[in-house]
Amino acid sequence: MDMRLICLYHQCMTKPNILFLFSDQQRWDTCGAYGQPLDVTPNLDQMAKDGAIFQNCYTAQPVCGPTRASLQTGQYASRVNAHRNGMPLRHDVPLMARLMKSAGYEAAYIGKWHLASKSGEDDQNFRTKVVPPELRGGYDDYWLASDVLEFTSHSYDGHMFDQEGNKREFPEGRYRVDVQTDWLIEYIEQRESDKPFFCFCSYIEPHHQNDHGCYEGPHGSKDTFKDFVAPGDLLPGQGDWEKEYPDYLGCCHSLDENVGRIREALVKNGLADNTIIIYTSDHGSHFCTRNSEYKRSPHENCTHVPLFMCGPGIKPGTRVEEMMSLIDLPPSILAFAGVDIPEEFDGHAVNPLLDNEDVEWSDAVHIEISESHVSRAIRTKDWCYAAYAPEMNAREHARSDVYEDFCLYDLKNDPHELNNLVGNAEYQAIRDELASHLCAKINEIGDGPVEIKSLIAN
């Protein structure tokens, strides 16, 4: 028996491989399984049929770096001093790569990292340079990444850095999602370790290309998706969605095509039956309709993200309706791998929900917002409520002792959040209940005590 077959045999007899596919700035409603009318995501839709779809998954922090910090540490970004971009990952807390490695996994990272550079420190600016090994969060078995991928690449050109710090250039004329998937498949096919792998593959699409100021789908996207149906929250004349949405969907379609390629590669290499795939995104996009950019808002179009899982132990056709957060994914991954969950982790493993177990589960998710303002939000199935600290500098401060009402939406009657009810005396009881719930959550994670001032006149 050759070495590769021996390795495959050992993997099948031990723990499952875990492949985490992570998009950037992808709205949940880009997927057919969530109601998208165009044929944008046939492979993710099939993944939902083959495994599980989570109907109500929300980001813990609608900003790129903080969300990534939460996924690598299992803690809210404010707790690990990563409440905004340009704050490097702490290494004195439990980290996912290290926890998985301690359980016998090979830890691999491919794509956008966004957790090394420190704003304002020239000697710690790795946006276009090699991320030093000590700043890679424990992913020292395999590394092919850029700290800020949009600074080292565009949709059809660019590079990342390999384990030794060498540049790896994109092949000429090949779309960025395709290149990154080529390299992921290469990793899967060429690895020789008999350990199971934990691979975190972080794409940048459908994030806008910063220096070009637009979304960049594959060539032809503008024509392919020109007949899109506008989501109900995007109103004519507001933001830039009327121009940008076709390319945005083109990015999402490319991601989906590559999910198909990845699943085919796993089948080809005899790994499909022993590999759990998780697909999600860091946050959505409101296309500059809620503020002057694409994110950093408590609204549905910014915080609701897609989440699909498939693989061994996940029953086909599973639909999870409970409210859950990306903060719940680190403990869930550890549970899949049979690893003890650190006490520091803020989330809860979703694995019992996949098994339809009768388990106590919160009916709300907690969301932190930073950079644009210091804010906290709570999202239930029926309500969205948020408060902010108007006097606090959002780049310098992660939290406040005092917040003020910011928004209140009745999601049953106003699912697109077009009518802000904050300050409306008719909703005093609802507002008070949500504010109390939010205060309790802030206290629970050690960020309190706090006061939330009401805009409703007494």
C-alpha positions as CSV (number, residue, x, y, z in Angstrom):
1,M,0.0,0.0,0.0
2,D,1.5,3.4,-1.0
3,M,2.1,6.1,1.5
4,R,-0.9,8.2,0.4
5,L,-3.3,5.4,0.9
6,I,-1.8,4.7,4.3
7,C,-2.3,8.3,5.2
8,L,-5.9,8.3,4.0
9,Y,-6.6,5.1,6.0
10,H,-5.2,6.6,9.2
11,Q,-7.3,9.8,8.7
12,C,-10.5,7.8,8.1
13,M,-9.8,5.8,11.3
14,T,-9.2,9.0,13.4
15,K,-10.7,12.4,13.5
16,P,-12.4,14.3,10.6
17,N,-10.6,16.8,8.5
18,I,-12.2,20.2,9.0
19,L,-12.2,22.7,6.1
20,F,-13.4,26.2,6.9
21,L,-14.3,28.3,3.8
22,F,-14.6,31.9,4.6
23,S,-15.9,34.7,2.3
24,D,-15.7,38.4,3.0
25,Q,-18.7,40.8,3.1
26,Q,-21.2,38.3,1.7
27,R,-24.9,38.9,2.4
28,W,-26.9,35.8,3.4
29,D,-29.5,36.5,0.7
30,T,-27.0,36.0,-2.2
31,C,-27.7,32.3,-1.8
32,G,-30.5,30.4,-3.5
33,A,-31.1,28.4,-0.3
34,Y,-32.0,31.7,1.4
35,G,-34.3,32.9,-1.4
36,Q,-32.0,34.4,-4.0
37,P,-34.0,34.1,-7.2
38,L,-31.0,34.0,-9.6
39,D,-28.9,30.9,-10.0
40,V,-26.0,32.3,-8.1
41,T,-25.1,29.5,-5.7
42,P,-26.1,26.1,-7.0
43,N,-23.2,24.4,-5.2
44,L,-23.9,25.9,-1.8
45,D,-27.6,25.1,-2.3
46,Q,-26.6,21.5,-2.9
47,M,-24.4,21.7,0.2
48,A,-27.5,22.6,2.2
49,K,-29.3,19.6,0.9
50,D,-26.3,17.3,1.6
51,G,-25.8,18.7,5.1
52,A,-27.1,21.6,7.2
53,I,-28.2,25.2,6.6
54,F,-28.4,27.7,9.4
55,Q,-31.3,30.1,8.9
56,N,-30.3,32.7,11.5
57,C,-26.5,33.1,11.7
58,Y,-25.1,36.5,12.6
59,T,-21.7,38.1,12.8
60,A,-20.2,38.9,16.2
61,Q,-18.7,42.1,14.8
62,P,-19.4,43.5,11.3
63,V,-15.8,44.5,10.6
64,C,-13.1,42.2,8.9
65,G,-10.3,42.1,11.5
66,P,-12.4,41.9,14.6
67,T,-14.5,39.0,13.2
68,R,-11.4,37.1,12.3
69,A,-10.0,37.7,15.8
70,S,-13.2,36.3,17.3
71,L,-13.0,33.2,15.1
72,Q,-9.3,32.5,16.0
73,T,-9.8,33.2,19.8
74,G,-13.4,32.1,20.4
75,Q,-13.9,35.5,22.3
76,Y,-15.6,38.7,21.4
77,A,-13.2,41.2,19.8
78,S,-13.5,43.7,22.6
79,R,-12.2,41.0,25.1
80,V,-9.0,40.3,23.1
81,N,-8.1,43.9,22.2
82,A,-9.0,43.5,18.6
83,H,-12.1,45.8,18.3
84,R,-11.0,47.4,15.0
85,N,-8.8,46.7,12.0
86,G,-5.1,47.3,12.5
87,M,-4.9,45.5,15.8
88,P,-2.8,42.3,15.7
89,L,-4.0,39.0,17.1
90,R,-3.2,38.4,20.7
91,H,-1.1,35.3,21.3
92,D,-1.5,35.0,25.1
93,V,-5.0,33.5,24.8
94,P,-6.2,30.1,23.5
95,L,-5.9,30.1,19.7
96,M,-7.8,27.7,17.4
97,A,-4.7,26.6,15.5
98,R,-2.9,25.7,18.7
99,L,-5.8,23.9,20.2
100,M,-6.3,21.9,17.0
101,K,-2.6,21.1,16.8
102,S,-2.6,19.9,20.4
103,A,-5.3,17.4,19.4
104,G,-3.2,16.0,16.6
105,Y,-4.3,18.2,13.7
106,E,-2.2,19.8,11.0
107,A,-3.1,23.5,10.9
108,A,-3.1,25.2,7.6
109,Y,-4.0,28.8,6.5
110,I,-4.6,30.1,3.0
111,G,-5.7,33.6,1.9
112,K,-6.5,36.8,3.8
113,W,-5.2,37.0,7.4
114,H,-5.8,40.6,8.5
115,L,-4.5,39.9,12.0
116,A,-0.8,40.9,11.9
117,S,-0.5,44.6,11.2
118,K,-0.6,47.3,13.9
119,S,-2.0,50.7,12.7
120,G,0.4,53.6,13.1
121,E,3.5,51.4,13.6
122,D,5.6,51.4,10.4
123,D,7.7,48.5,11.7
124,Q,4.6,46.5,12.3
125,N,2.9,47.1,9.0
126,F,2.6,43.8,7.1
127,R,-0.2,44.8,4.7
128,T,2.1,44.3,1.8
129,K,4.9,42.3,3.4
130,V,5.5,38.8,4.7
131,V,3.7,38.1,8.0
132,P,6.4,36.9,10.4
133,P,5.9,33.3,11.7
134,E,5.2,34.4,15.2
135,L,2.2,36.5,14.0
136,R,0.5,33.7,12.2
137,G,-1.7,32.6,15.1
138,G,-0.2,29.1,15.3
139,Y,-0.7,28.1,11.7
140,D,2.8,26.9,11.3
141,D,2.2,23.6,9.4
142,Y,1.2,25.3,6.2
143,W,0.9,29.0,5.3
144,L,0.0,30.7,2.0
145,A,-1.4,34.1,2.7
146,S,-1.3,37.9,2.8
147,D,-2.1,40.0,5.8
148,V,-4.4,42.3,3.8
149,L,-5.0,40.5,0.5
150,E,-6.6,43.5,-1.1
151,F,-3.3,45.3,-0.7
152,T,-1.3,42.6,-2.5
153,S,-3.8,41.7,-5.2
154,H,-6.7,42.7,-7.5
155,S,-9.2,40.5,-9.1
156,Y,-6.8,39.3,-11.9
157,D,-3.4,40.0,-10.5
158,G,-1.4,39.8,-7.4
159,H,0.4,37.5,-5.0
160,M,0.5,35.9,-1.6
161,F,3.4,34.7,0.5
162,D,4.3,31.1,1.3
163,Q,5.6,29.5,4.4
164,E,9.2,30.6,3.8
165,G,8.1,34.2,2.8
166,N,8.5,33.8,-0.9
167,K,6.0,35.6,-3.2
168,R,3.6,33.4,-5.1
169,E,2.3,35.2,-8.1
170,F,-1.2,34.7,-9.6
171,P,-1.1,33.1,-13.0
172,E,-1.8,35.8,-15.7
173,G,-5.5,36.2,-16.5
174,R,-6.8,33.9,-13.7
175,Y,-9.4,35.2,-11.3
176,R,-8.4,35.6,-7.7
177,V,-11.0,33.1,-6.3
178,D,-9.9,30.5,-8.8
179,V,-6.2,31.0,-8.0
180,Q,-6.8,30.6,-4.3
181,T,-8.8,27.5,-4.8
182,D,-6.1,26.1,-7.1
183,W,-3.7,26.5,-4.2
184,L,-6.1,25.0,-1.7
185,I,-6.6,21.9,-3.9
186,E,-2.9,21.7,-4.3
187,Y,-2.5,21.6,-0.6
188,I,-5.1,18.9,-0.2
189,E,-3.6,16.8,-2.9
190,Q,0.1,17.2,-2.1
191,R,0.1,16.9,1.7
192,E,1.8,13.8,3.1
193,S,1.0,14.0,6.8
194,D,-1.0,11.2,8.3
195,K,-2.6,13.8,10.6
196,P,-6.2,15.1,9.9
197,F,-6.1,18.7,8.7
198,F,-7.7,21.8,10.0
199,C,-7.5,24.2,7.1
200,F,-8.8,27.8,7.2
201,C,-9.3,29.2,3.7
202,S,-10.1,32.9,3.8
203,Y,-11.2,34.5,0.5
204,I,-11.5,38.2,0.0
205,E,-14.5,38.1,-2.4
206,P,-17.1,39.6,-2.5
207,H,-15.4,42.4,-0.6
208,H,-14.9,45.6,-2.7
209,Q,-11.5,46.3,-4.2
210,N,-10.4,49.2,-2.0
211,D,-8.0,51.0,-4.3
212,H,-10.5,50.7,-7.2
213,G,-13.5,51.7,-5.1
214,C,-15.8,49.0,-6.6
215,Y,-16.7,45.3,-6.5
216,E,-14.9,43.2,-9.0
217,G,-16.6,40.1,-10.2
218,P,-15.2,37.8,-13.0
219,H,-15.2,39.3,-16.5
220,G,-18.8,39.2,-17.8
221,S,-20.5,39.6,-14.4
222,K,-22.1,42.9,-15.2
223,D,-24.0,41.2,-18.1
224,T,-24.6,37.8,-16.5
225,F,-26.3,39.3,-13.4
226,K,-27.8,42.5,-14.9
227,D,-31.3,41.3,-14.4
228,F,-31.0,40.9,-10.6
229,V,-33.9,41.4,-8.3
230,A,-33.1,44.1,-5.8
231,P,-33.3,43.0,-2.1
232,G,-36.1,44.9,-0.3
233,D,-33.7,46.9,1.9
234,L,-31.9,48.5,-1.0
235,L,-33.9,51.5,-2.1
236,P,-33.5,53.3,-5.5
237,G,-31.2,56.3,-5.3
238,Q,-29.5,55.2,-2.1
239,G,-25.9,53.9,-1.9
240,D,-24.1,52.3,-4.9
241,W,-26.0,49.0,-5.2
242,E,-27.6,49.8,-8.5
243,K,-24.2,50.0,-10.1
244,E,-22.3,47.4,-8.0
245,Y,-24.8,44.6,-7.4
246,P,-24.1,42.6,-10.6
247,D,-20.4,42.4,-9.9
248,Y,-21.1,41.6,-6.3
249,L,-23.3,38.6,-7.4
250,G,-20.5,37.7,-9.8
251,C,-18.1,37.4,-7.0
252,C,-20.5,35.2,-5.0
253,H,-21.1,33.0,-8.0
254,S,-17.4,32.5,-8.5
255,L,-17.1,31.5,-4.8
256,D,-19.9,29.0,-5.3
257,E,-18.3,27.5,-8.4
258,N,-15.1,27.0,-6.4
259,V,-17.0,25.3,-3.6
260,G,-18.0,22.8,-6.3
261,R,-14.4,22.4,-7.4
262,I,-13.3,21.8,-3.8
263,R,-16.0,19.2,-3.1
264,E,-15.0,17.4,-6.3
265,A,-11.4,17.4,-5.3
266,L,-12.2,15.9,-1.9
267,V,-14.1,13.1,-3.7
268,K,-11.3,12.6,-6.1
269,N,-8.8,12.2,-3.3
270,G,-10.9,10.0,-1.1
271,L,-11.4,12.6,1.6
272,A,-15.1,13.6,1.2
273,D,-16.5,11.0,3.6
274,N,-14.1,12.2,6.4
275,T,-14.1,16.0,5.8
276,I,-16.4,18.5,7.5
277,I,-16.8,21.6,5.4
278,I,-18.0,24.9,6.9
279,Y,-18.9,27.8,4.7
280,T,-19.7,31.3,6.1
281,S,-18.8,35.0,5.8
282,D,-17.5,37.7,8.2
283,H,-20.4,40.1,7.6
284,G,-22.7,41.4,4.9
285,S,-22.9,44.6,2.9
286,H,-25.5,47.4,2.9
287,F,-23.9,49.2,-0.1
288,C,-23.6,52.5,1.7
289,T,-27.3,52.8,2.4
290,R,-26.9,52.8,6.2
291,N,-23.7,54.8,6.5
292,S,-21.0,56.1,4.2
293,E,-19.5,52.6,3.5
294,Y,-20.5,49.0,3.4
295,K,-20.5,47.6,7.0
296,R,-20.2,48.7,10.7
297,S,-23.9,48.7,11.2
298,P,-26.4,46.6,13.2
299,H,-28.8,46.2,10.3
300,E,-29.8,42.8,8.9
301,N,-28.1,43.3,5.5
302,C,-24.8,43.9,7.4
303,T,-25.0,41.3,10.2
304,H,-26.9,38.3,8.7
305,V,-24.5,35.9,7.1
306,P,-24.8,32.5,5.3
307,L,-23.8,29.4,7.1
308,F,-23.6,25.9,5.6
309,M,-22.1,22.7,6.9
310,C,-21.7,19.2,5.5
311,G,-19.7,16.1,6.3
312,P,-19.6,13.1,8.5
313,G,-22.2,13.2,11.3
314,I,-24.2,16.0,9.7
315,K,-27.6,14.7,8.6
316,P,-28.6,15.7,5.0
317,G,-31.4,18.3,4.9
318,T,-30.8,19.6,8.4
319,R,-32.3,23.1,8.9
320,V,-31.3,25.0,12.1
321,E,-33.7,27.8,13.0
322,E,-32.1,28.9,16.3
323,M,-30.4,32.3,16.5
324,M,-26.7,31.8,16.4
325,S,-23.5,33.8,16.1
326,L,-20.1,33.3,14.4
327,I,-18.8,33.3,18.0
328,D,-20.4,29.8,18.2
329,L,-18.2,28.4,15.5
330,P,-14.9,28.0,17.4
331,P,-16.4,25.8,20.1
332,S,-18.4,23.9,17.4
333,I,-15.2,23.1,15.5
334,L,-13.5,21.9,18.6
335,A,-16.5,19.7,19.4
336,F,-16.3,18.2,15.9
337,A,-12.6,17.4,16.6
338,G,-13.2,16.1,20.1
339,V,-11.2,18.9,21.7
340,D,-12.0,20.4,25.1
341,I,-13.6,23.9,24.8
342,P,-11.6,26.5,26.9
343,E,-13.5,28.3,29.6
344,E,-12.6,31.6,28.0
345,F,-14.7,31.0,24.9
346,D,-17.8,33.1,24.7
347,G,-19.8,30.9,22.3
348,H,-21.6,27.6,22.5
349,A,-21.1,24.5,20.3
350,V,-24.0,24.2,17.8
351,N,-23.5,20.4,17.5
352,P,-26.5,19.5,19.7
353,L,-28.7,21.6,17.3
354,L,-27.5,19.5,14.4
355,D,-28.5,16.4,16.2
356,N,-32.0,17.9,17.1
357,E,-31.2,17.5,20.8
358,D,-33.4,19.3,23.3
359,V,-30.9,21.9,24.5
360,E,-31.3,25.2,26.1
361,W,-30.4,27.9,23.6
362,S,-30.5,31.7,23.7
363,D,-33.2,33.4,21.5
364,A,-30.9,36.4,20.8
365,V,-27.4,37.1,19.5
366,H,-25.1,39.8,20.7
367,I,-23.2,42.0,18.2
368,E,-20.4,44.5,18.8
369,I,-19.8,47.4,16.5
370,S,-16.6,49.5,16.3
371,E,-14.5,51.9,14.3
372,S,-17.4,54.1,13.1
373,H,-18.9,54.2,16.6
374,V,-18.8,52.3,19.9
375,S,-22.0,50.3,19.8
376,R,-23.7,47.2,21.0
377,A,-26.7,45.4,19.5
378,I,-29.0,42.6,20.1
379,R,-30.9,40.6,17.5
380,T,-33.8,38.3,18.1
381,K,-36.1,36.8,15.5
382,D,-38.6,39.6,15.9
383,W,-36.5,42.6,16.9
384,C,-33.2,44.5,16.2
385,Y,-32.1,46.9,18.9
386,A,-28.9,48.8,19.2
387,A,-27.3,51.5,21.4
388,Y,-24.1,53.6,21.0
389,A,-21.8,55.9,22.9
390,P,-21.8,59.2,21.0
391,E,-19.0,60.7,23.1
392,M,-16.5,57.8,22.7
393,N,-13.7,57.8,20.1
394,A,-14.4,54.5,18.3
395,R,-10.8,53.9,17.2
396,E,-9.4,54.4,20.7
397,H,-12.2,52.8,22.8
398,A,-13.7,49.3,22.6
399,R,-16.5,49.9,25.2
400,S,-18.3,52.4,27.2
401,D,-20.1,52.6,30.6
402,V,-23.0,54.6,29.1
403,Y,-24.9,54.0,25.8
404,E,-27.8,55.7,24.2
405,D,-30.6,54.2,22.0
406,F,-29.6,54.0,18.4
407,C,-32.2,51.9,16.6
408,L,-35.2,49.7,17.1
409,Y,-36.8,47.7,14.3
410,D,-39.9,45.5,14.3
411,L,-38.7,42.7,12.0
412,K,-42.1,41.0,11.8
413,N,-43.8,44.0,10.3
414,D,-40.7,45.7,8.8
415,P,-38.2,43.0,7.7
416,H,-36.2,45.4,5.6
417,E,-35.7,47.8,8.6
418,L,-37.1,50.9,6.8
419,N,-38.9,52.3,9.9
420,N,-36.7,53.1,12.9
421,L,-38.9,53.0,16.0
422,V,-36.3,54.2,18.5
423,G,-37.8,56.9,20.6
424,N,-41.4,55.9,19.9
425,A,-43.2,55.7,23.2
426,E,-45.6,53.0,22.0
427,Y,-42.6,50.6,22.1
428,Q,-41.4,51.5,25.6
429,A,-42.0,48.0,27.0
430,I,-40.2,46.3,24.1
431,R,-37.4,48.8,24.2
432,D,-36.9,48.3,28.0
433,E,-36.9,44.5,27.6
434,L,-34.3,44.5,24.9
435,A,-32.2,47.1,26.7
436,S,-32.2,44.9,29.8
437,H,-31.3,41.8,27.7
438,L,-28.5,43.7,26.1
439,C,-27.1,44.9,29.4
440,A,-27.2,41.4,30.8
441,K,-25.2,40.1,27.8
442,I,-22.6,42.9,28.2
443,N,-22.3,42.0,31.8
444,E,-22.0,38.3,31.0
445,I,-19.0,38.7,28.9
446,G,-17.3,40.9,31.5
447,D,-17.9,44.2,29.7
448,G,-20.2,45.8,32.2
449,P,-21.9,47.2,34.2
450,V,-23.4,49.6,31.8
451,E,-26.3,52.0,31.5
452,I,-28.4,52.4,28.3
453,K,-30.2,55.7,28.2
454,S,-33.6,55.8,26.5
455,L,-34.7,58.3,23.9
456,I,-38.3,57.9,25.0
457,A,-39.3,60.9,27.1
458,N,-40.5,59.9,30.6
